[in-house]
Amino acid sequence: MGVLLAVATTVFSSAASAGIRQYSASLENSHWQVTNNSRLNCTLSHNIPNYGEAKFVSKANRNNNMLFELDMLRLPDNYSLAEVRSVAPSYRPGQNGYTIADMKLHKQFSPSLNKKVAWTMLSELEQGMNPTFYYNDWYSNSDKISVGLSNARFMRAYKEFVGCVGNLLNYSFDDIAYTVLNYQSNSDKFTKASERRMAMISKYLKLDTELELVLIDAYSDSYGGRWNNLELSKRRANKIREYFVKNGIEPSRIEAKGYGERRHIASNATTLGRGQNRRVVIHMEKPLEF
């Protein structure tokens, strides 16, 4: 009996000396909200009191994408790993959890997780579980950190988020930031392929208010006379500029220039080459992100 008491006392003392700091939202202050809801960006956010914010982010892209980000108020001070587990809430005793993945913690960077793990975490929240992160304190190996995502008040925001993700454009800014449009011969009418591309650009410009500058540079082939080609290229550039202005883009953010026969990219001796030279280059710029 004395031996058992000594063992129990040792275990208790060890647990007490290895402190665990727990961060999670209580039932009363658990809030999930969709902070971005557009055809370009969807963000589902959850505040973790005294710790930071958990975010699920999906952006317009050719491929379905998803990213989980854990924005910490205090960034990691060294490299380590955090275990990501699905944990049953206290009102569901006896239900086993499991390890979802390991998350890399890099010094002075907020950690993130890829699409597969992010969707798994969302699925666990949908089923009433609490994805939780466990890692060692950066300054004391004997201390543990536990960071939990509460499933309270999750479903309404989650449904809105899933609806947003399903409505995202299937192309991104990078897909159209530099676009070459081609014209029919001796005309300011686009080829069919360029018409489709122009529709994509127009749709994107209506949605993205962060665009800083739209540059429109028009060129011609060498048939029809140099002065006529210069004027034709100017008309082509200005026509696109007017099109964008009508679609709500500030005129001050659009620059349109015609260069005529200058800067050929192919030989004018062939039909194919002349078709490549009859072009408009649209280049869009955004503010740099830091």
C-alpha positions as a LaTeX table, in Angstrom:
\begin{tabular}{lrrr}
\hline
Residue & $x$ (\AA) & $y$ (\AA) & $z$ (\AA) \\
\hline
Met1 & 0.00 & 0.00 & 0.00 \\
Gly2 & 2.89 & 2.33 & 0.86 \\
Val3 & 4.55 & 1.59 & $-2.50$ \\
Leu4 & 1.34 & 2.39 & $-4.42$ \\
Leu5 & 0.96 & 5.66 & $-2.52$ \\
Ala6 & 4.53 & 6.61 & $-3.33$ \\
Val7 & 4.00 & 5.86 & $-7.05$ \\
Ala8 & 0.78 & 7.86 & $-7.15$ \\
Thr9 & 2.45 & 10.78 & $-5.42$ \\
Thr10 & 5.31 & 10.71 & $-7.93$ \\
Val11 & 2.95 & 10.70 & $-10.95$ \\
Phe12 & 0.89 & 13.56 & $-9.51$ \\
Ser13 & 4.00 & 15.64 & $-8.79$ \\
Ser14 & 5.31 & 15.03 & $-12.33$ \\
Ala15 & 2.00 & 16.13 & $-13.91$ \\
Ala16 & 1.85 & 19.19 & $-11.73$ \\
Ser17 & 5.40 & 20.25 & $-12.66$ \\
Ala18 & 4.64 & 19.82 & $-16.39$ \\
Gly19 & 2.16 & 22.65 & $-16.85$ \\
Ile20 & $-0.19$ & 22.83 & $-19.81$ \\
Arg21 & $-1.57$ & 26.15 & $-21.00$ \\
Gln22 & $-4.90$ & 25.77 & $-22.77$ \\
Tyr23 & $-6.33$ & 28.26 & $-25.24$ \\
Ser24 & $-9.82$ & 27.92 & $-26.65$ \\
Ala25 & $-13.05$ & 29.86 & $-26.87$ \\
Ser26 & $-15.68$ & 29.07 & $-24.26$ \\
Leu27 & $-19.22$ & 28.18 & $-25.26$ \\
Glu28 & $-20.29$ & 31.76 & $-24.60$ \\
Asn29 & $-17.56$ & 33.52 & $-26.59$ \\
Ser30 & $-17.12$ & 31.04 & $-29.44$ \\
His31 & $-17.73$ & 32.86 & $-32.71$ \\
Trp32 & $-17.23$ & 31.77 & $-36.33$ \\
Gln33 & $-17.70$ & 34.28 & $-39.12$ \\
Val34 & $-17.12$ & 34.58 & $-42.86$ \\
Thr35 & $-14.87$ & 37.63 & $-43.09$ \\
Asn36 & $-14.43$ & 37.47 & $-46.88$ \\
Asn37 & $-17.30$ & 36.44 & $-49.13$ \\
Ser38 & $-16.71$ & 37.18 & $-52.81$ \\
Arg39 & $-16.00$ & 35.36 & $-56.06$ \\
Leu40 & $-12.30$ & 36.01 & $-55.44$ \\
Asn41 & $-11.77$ & 35.10 & $-51.80$ \\
Cys42 & $-13.58$ & 33.19 & $-49.05$ \\
Thr43 & $-12.37$ & 33.28 & $-45.43$ \\
Leu44 & $-13.87$ & 31.53 & $-42.41$ \\
Ser45 & $-12.45$ & 32.95 & $-39.16$ \\
His46 & $-12.51$ & 31.88 & $-35.52$ \\
Asn47 & $-11.07$ & 33.98 & $-32.70$ \\
Ile48 & $-9.10$ & 32.16 & $-29.98$ \\
Pro49 & $-9.00$ & 34.43 & $-26.90$ \\
Asn50 & $-5.50$ & 35.50 & $-25.78$ \\
Tyr51 & $-3.93$ & 33.42 & $-28.55$ \\
Gly52 & $-4.85$ & 34.60 & $-32.05$ \\
Glu53 & $-7.11$ & 33.64 & $-34.92$ \\
Ala54 & $-7.78$ & 30.47 & $-36.90$ \\
Lys55 & $-8.65$ & 30.97 & $-40.57$ \\
Phe56 & $-9.75$ & 28.71 & $-43.42$ \\
Val57 & $-9.05$ & 30.43 & $-46.74$ \\
Ser58 & $-10.00$ & 29.57 & $-50.32$ \\
Lys59 & $-9.23$ & 31.79 & $-53.32$ \\
Ala60 & $-10.24$ & 31.96 & $-56.99$ \\
Asn61 & $-8.07$ & 29.50 & $-58.89$ \\
Arg62 & $-8.05$ & 26.93 & $-61.68$ \\
Asn63 & $-7.87$ & 24.20 & $-59.06$ \\
Asn64 & $-10.01$ & 23.94 & $-55.95$ \\
Asn65 & $-7.80$ & 25.16 & $-53.14$ \\
Met66 & $-8.01$ & 25.50 & $-49.38$ \\
Leu67 & $-5.55$ & 26.61 & $-46.72$ \\
Phe68 & $-5.71$ & 26.68 & $-42.94$ \\
Glu69 & $-3.77$ & 29.46 & $-41.20$ \\
Leu70 & $-3.14$ & 29.86 & $-37.47$ \\
Asp71 & $-2.37$ & 33.53 & $-36.84$ \\
Met72 & $-0.59$ & 33.63 & $-33.49$ \\
Leu73 & $-0.27$ & 36.74 & $-31.36$ \\
Arg74 & 3.12 & 35.38 & $-30.29$ \\
Leu75 & 4.98 & 33.78 & $-33.18$ \\
Pro76 & 7.13 & 30.64 & $-32.77$ \\
Asp77 & 10.64 & 31.28 & $-31.46$ \\
Asn78 & 12.17 & 28.14 & $-32.94$ \\
Tyr79 & 11.41 & 25.27 & $-35.28$ \\
Ser80 & 9.21 & 22.48 & $-33.90$ \\
Leu81 & 6.16 & 20.34 & $-34.67$ \\
Ala82 & 2.62 & 20.58 & $-33.39$ \\
Glu83 & 0.34 & 17.55 & $-33.27$ \\
Val84 & $-3.10$ & 18.23 & $-34.74$ \\
Arg85 & $-5.75$ & 16.04 & $-33.11$ \\
Ser86 & $-9.51$ & 15.70 & $-33.37$ \\
Val87 & $-10.76$ & 15.90 & $-29.78$ \\
Ala88 & $-14.25$ & 15.19 & $-28.47$ \\
Pro89 & $-15.80$ & 18.01 & $-26.43$ \\
Ser90 & $-16.37$ & 17.50 & $-22.70$ \\
Tyr91 & $-20.08$ & 16.79 & $-23.18$ \\
Arg92 & $-19.24$ & 13.71 & $-25.28$ \\
Pro93 & $-17.21$ & 11.62 & $-22.81$ \\
Gly94 & $-15.77$ & 8.34 & $-23.97$ \\
Gln95 & $-15.55$ & 9.27 & $-27.66$ \\
Asn96 & $-12.06$ & 8.67 & $-28.97$ \\
Gly97 & $-10.16$ & 11.27 & $-30.92$ \\
Tyr98 & $-7.32$ & 10.73 & $-33.37$ \\
Thr99 & $-4.28$ & 12.45 & $-34.82$ \\
Ile100 & $-5.08$ & 14.33 & $-38.02$ \\
Ala101 & $-1.58$ & 15.52 & $-38.96$ \\
Asp102 & 1.61 & 17.20 & $-37.78$ \\
Met103 & 1.98 & 20.93 & $-38.36$ \\
Lys104 & 5.39 & 22.54 & $-38.85$ \\
Leu105 & 6.15 & 25.57 & $-36.71$ \\
His106 & 8.77 & 27.85 & $-38.26$ \\
Lys107 & 10.53 & 30.58 & $-36.32$ \\
Gln108 & 8.70 & 33.93 & $-36.58$ \\
Phe109 & 6.07 & 32.62 & $-39.04$ \\
Ser110 & 2.41 & 31.81 & $-38.51$ \\
Pro111 & 1.88 & 28.13 & $-39.39$ \\
Ser112 & $-0.45$ & 26.77 & $-42.06$ \\
Leu113 & $-1.84$ & 23.45 & $-43.30$ \\
Asn114 & $-2.65$ & 22.23 & $-46.80$ \\
Lys115 & $-5.98$ & 21.58 & $-48.48$ \\
Lys116 & $-6.45$ & 17.94 & $-47.46$ \\
Val117 & $-5.80$ & 18.59 & $-43.76$ \\
Ala118 & $-7.87$ & 21.82 & $-43.80$ \\
Trp119 & $-10.92$ & 20.02 & $-45.22$ \\
Thr120 & $-10.46$ & 17.19 & $-42.70$ \\
Met121 & $-10.50$ & 19.73 & $-39.86$ \\
Leu122 & $-13.67$ & 21.31 & $-41.26$ \\
Ser123 & $-15.26$ & 17.88 & $-41.50$ \\
Glu124 & $-14.39$ & 17.16 & $-37.86$ \\
Leu125 & $-15.90$ & 20.48 & $-36.76$ \\
Glu126 & $-19.02$ & 19.67 & $-38.77$ \\
Gln127 & $-19.30$ & 16.39 & $-36.83$ \\
Gly128 & $-19.08$ & 18.18 & $-33.49$ \\
Met129 & $-15.39$ & 17.54 & $-32.78$ \\
Asn130 & $-12.76$ & 20.10 & $-31.76$ \\
Pro131 & $-9.50$ & 20.12 & $-33.80$ \\
Thr132 & $-6.76$ & 20.84 & $-31.26$ \\
Phe133 & $-3.04$ & 21.63 & $-31.56$ \\
Tyr134 & $-0.45$ & 20.39 & $-29.06$ \\
Tyr135 & 3.16 & 21.52 & $-28.90$ \\
Asn136 & 5.97 & 22.21 & $-26.43$ \\
Asp137 & 6.46 & 25.71 & $-25.10$ \\
Trp138 & 9.39 & 27.38 & $-26.87$ \\
Tyr139 & 11.03 & 28.38 & $-23.62$ \\
Ser140 & 10.32 & 25.34 & $-21.45$ \\
Asn141 & 10.36 & 21.75 & $-22.68$ \\
Ser142 & 8.38 & 20.67 & $-19.62$ \\
Asp143 & 5.46 & 22.97 & $-20.46$ \\
Lys144 & 2.84 & 22.15 & $-23.09$ \\
Ile145 & 0.54 & 24.34 & $-25.16$ \\
Ser146 & $-2.96$ & 23.26 & $-26.17$ \\
Val147 & $-4.93$ & 25.30 & $-28.73$ \\
Gly148 & $-8.47$ & 24.20 & $-29.50$ \\
Leu149 & $-11.00$ & 25.18 & $-32.17$ \\
Ser150 & $-14.50$ & 25.17 & $-30.69$ \\
Asn151 & $-17.37$ & 23.72 & $-32.73$ \\
Ala152 & $-19.89$ & 25.98 & $-30.94$ \\
Arg153 & $-21.77$ & 28.27 & $-33.35$ \\
Phe154 & $-19.88$ & 26.75 & $-36.26$ \\
Met155 & $-22.54$ & 25.42 & $-38.64$ \\
Arg156 & $-24.21$ & 28.64 & $-39.82$ \\
Ala157 & $-20.91$ & 30.29 & $-40.76$ \\
Tyr158 & $-19.65$ & 27.03 & $-42.27$ \\
Lys159 & $-22.65$ & 26.76 & $-44.60$ \\
Glu160 & $-22.08$ & 30.34 & $-45.76$ \\
Phe161 & $-18.39$ & 29.59 & $-46.31$ \\
Val162 & $-19.07$ & 26.44 & $-48.35$ \\
Gly163 & $-21.51$ & 28.42 & $-50.51$ \\
Cys164 & $-18.84$ & 31.06 & $-51.08$ \\
Val165 & $-16.24$ & 28.45 & $-52.05$ \\
Gly166 & $-18.64$ & 26.93 & $-54.58$ \\
Asn167 & $-19.10$ & 30.34 & $-56.23$ \\
Leu168 & $-15.40$ & 31.22 & $-56.64$ \\
Leu169 & $-14.09$ & 32.07 & $-60.11$ \\
Asn170 & $-12.22$ & 29.17 & $-61.68$ \\
Tyr171 & $-9.22$ & 31.40 & $-62.52$ \\
Ser172 & $-6.99$ & 33.71 & $-60.52$ \\
Phe173 & $-5.31$ & 37.09 & $-60.97$ \\
Asp174 & $-2.09$ & 35.34 & $-62.01$ \\
Asp175 & $-3.96$ & 33.56 & $-64.81$ \\
Ile176 & $-4.95$ & 36.84 & $-66.49$ \\
Ala177 & $-2.41$ & 39.39 & $-65.17$ \\
Tyr178 & $-0.55$ & 39.24 & $-68.50$ \\
Thr179 & $-2.81$ & 38.57 & $-71.48$ \\
Val180 & $-2.23$ & 38.75 & $-75.23$ \\
Leu181 & $-5.34$ & 39.30 & $-77.38$ \\
Asn182 & $-5.37$ & 38.85 & $-81.15$ \\
Tyr183 & $-7.50$ & 40.47 & $-83.86$ \\
Gln184 & $-9.02$ & 39.45 & $-87.12$ \\
Ser185 & $-7.22$ & 40.79 & $-90.21$ \\
Asn186 & $-7.73$ & 44.55 & $-90.95$ \\
Ser187 & $-10.26$ & 44.80 & $-88.15$ \\
Asp188 & $-10.68$ & 45.86 & $-84.55$ \\
Lys189 & $-12.70$ & 42.70 & $-83.84$ \\
Phe190 & $-11.18$ & 40.00 & $-81.67$ \\
Thr191 & $-10.71$ & 36.40 & $-82.62$ \\
Lys192 & $-13.14$ & 34.05 & $-80.85$ \\
Ala193 & $-10.47$ & 32.91 & $-78.39$ \\
Ser194 & $-9.62$ & 36.51 & $-77.51$ \\
Glu195 & $-13.31$ & 37.36 & $-77.03$ \\
Arg196 & $-13.54$ & 34.64 & $-74.40$ \\
Arg197 & $-10.38$ & 35.91 & $-72.74$ \\
Met198 & $-11.69$ & 39.47 & $-72.71$ \\
Ala199 & $-14.87$ & 38.31 & $-70.99$ \\
Met200 & $-12.76$ & 36.66 & $-68.26$ \\
Ile201 & $-10.73$ & 39.83 & $-67.72$ \\
Ser202 & $-13.83$ & 42.02 & $-67.62$ \\
Lys203 & $-15.48$ & 39.80 & $-65.02$ \\
Tyr204 & $-12.35$ & 39.86 & $-62.86$ \\
Leu205 & $-11.93$ & 43.64 & $-63.10$ \\
Lys206 & $-15.48$ & 44.15 & $-61.82$ \\
Leu207 & $-14.68$ & 42.12 & $-58.72$ \\
Asp208 & $-11.14$ & 43.17 & $-57.80$ \\
Thr209 & $-10.98$ & 46.67 & $-56.31$ \\
Glu210 & $-7.27$ & 46.38 & $-55.46$ \\
Leu211 & $-6.00$ & 46.64 & $-59.02$ \\
Glu212 & $-3.57$ & 49.53 & $-59.22$ \\
Leu213 & $-2.99$ & 49.84 & $-62.96$ \\
Val214 & $-4.20$ & 48.33 & $-66.23$ \\
Leu215 & $-1.79$ & 48.78 & $-69.14$ \\
Ile216 & $-3.14$ & 48.31 & $-72.68$ \\
Asp217 & $-0.57$ & 48.17 & $-75.49$ \\
Ala218 & $-1.84$ & 47.61 & $-79.05$ \\
Tyr219 & 0.21 & 46.54 & $-82.10$ \\
Ser220 & $-0.48$ & 45.85 & $-85.79$ \\
Asp221 & 1.05 & 43.83 & $-88.61$ \\
Ser222 & 2.90 & 45.64 & $-91.45$ \\
Tyr223 & 0.10 & 45.54 & $-94.02$ \\
Gly224 & $-1.98$ & 48.63 & $-94.80$ \\
Gly225 & 0.52 & 51.47 & $-94.45$ \\
Arg226 & 2.52 & 52.60 & $-91.43$ \\
Trp227 & 0.37 & 55.61 & $-90.47$ \\
Asn228 & $-2.89$ & 53.70 & $-90.95$ \\
Asn229 & $-1.56$ & 50.86 & $-88.80$ \\
Leu230 & $-0.53$ & 53.27 & $-86.06$ \\
Glu231 & $-4.01$ & 54.82 & $-86.01$ \\
Leu232 & $-5.63$ & 51.37 & $-86.10$ \\
Ser233 & $-3.60$ & 50.24 & $-83.09$ \\
Lys234 & $-4.59$ & 53.40 & $-81.18$ \\
Arg235 & $-8.26$ & 52.76 & $-81.93$ \\
Arg236 & $-7.91$ & 49.19 & $-80.74$ \\
Ala237 & $-6.27$ & 50.26 & $-77.47$ \\
Asn238 & $-8.80$ & 53.02 & $-76.79$ \\
Lys239 & $-11.72$ & 50.73 & $-77.58$ \\
Ile240 & $-10.60$ & 48.33 & $-74.88$ \\
Arg241 & $-10.02$ & 51.22 & $-72.48$ \\
Glu242 & $-13.57$ & 52.48 & $-73.07$ \\
Tyr243 & $-14.88$ & 48.96 & $-72.54$ \\
Phe244 & $-13.20$ & 48.74 & $-69.13$ \\
Val245 & $-14.39$ & 52.21 & $-68.10$ \\
Lys246 & $-17.97$ & 51.26 & $-68.95$ \\
Asn247 & $-17.51$ & 48.24 & $-66.68$ \\
Gly248 & $-16.70$ & 50.43 & $-63.69$ \\
Ile249 & $-12.90$ & 50.70 & $-63.77$ \\
Glu250 & $-11.55$ & 54.14 & $-62.84$ \\
Pro251 & $-10.18$ & 55.86 & $-65.99$ \\
Ser252 & $-7.14$ & 57.08 & $-64.04$ \\
Arg253 & $-6.07$ & 53.47 & $-63.51$ \\
Ile254 & $-6.03$ & 52.60 & $-67.21$ \\
Glu255 & $-3.29$ & 53.51 & $-69.68$ \\
Ala256 & $-3.85$ & 52.76 & $-73.38$ \\
Lys257 & $-1.25$ & 53.17 & $-76.13$ \\
Gly258 & $-1.00$ & 52.20 & $-79.79$ \\
Tyr259 & 2.37 & 51.30 & $-81.33$ \\
Gly260 & 1.41 & 50.36 & $-84.89$ \\
Glu261 & 4.02 & 48.22 & $-86.65$ \\
Arg262 & 6.64 & 48.54 & $-83.90$ \\
Arg263 & 7.82 & 45.57 & $-81.85$ \\
His264 & 6.85 & 42.69 & $-84.14$ \\
Ile265 & 7.05 & 39.29 & $-82.48$ \\
Ala266 & 6.80 & 37.24 & $-85.69$ \\
Ser267 & 7.44 & 37.50 & $-89.43$ \\
Asn268 & 4.92 & 39.46 & $-91.51$ \\
Ala269 & 5.67 & 37.19 & $-94.47$ \\
Thr270 & 3.16 & 34.56 & $-93.31$ \\
Thr271 & $-0.52$ & 34.65 & $-92.38$ \\
Leu272 & 0.28 & 33.07 & $-89.02$ \\
Gly273 & 3.00 & 35.63 & $-88.28$ \\
Arg274 & 0.78 & 38.58 & $-89.17$ \\
Gly275 & $-1.95$ & 37.19 & $-86.91$ \\
Gln276 & 0.52 & 37.12 & $-84.01$ \\
Asn277 & 1.59 & 40.71 & $-84.68$ \\
Arg278 & $-2.03$ & 41.97 & $-84.65$ \\
Arg279 & $-2.29$ & 41.92 & $-80.89$ \\
Val280 & $-3.10$ & 43.82 & $-77.72$ \\
Val281 & $-1.16$ & 43.13 & $-74.55$ \\
Ile282 & $-3.04$ & 43.74 & $-71.28$ \\
His283 & $-0.91$ & 43.89 & $-68.15$ \\
Met284 & $-2.50$ & 44.35 & $-64.74$ \\
Glu285 & $-0.70$ & 45.32 & $-61.56$ \\
Lys286 & $-1.56$ & 45.00 & $-57.86$ \\
Pro287 & 0.07 & 46.63 & $-54.84$ \\
Leu288 & 2.94 & 44.61 & $-53.43$ \\
Glu289 & 2.08 & 42.50 & $-50.39$ \\
Phe290 & 4.43 & 42.44 & $-47.45$ \\
\hline
\end{tabular}
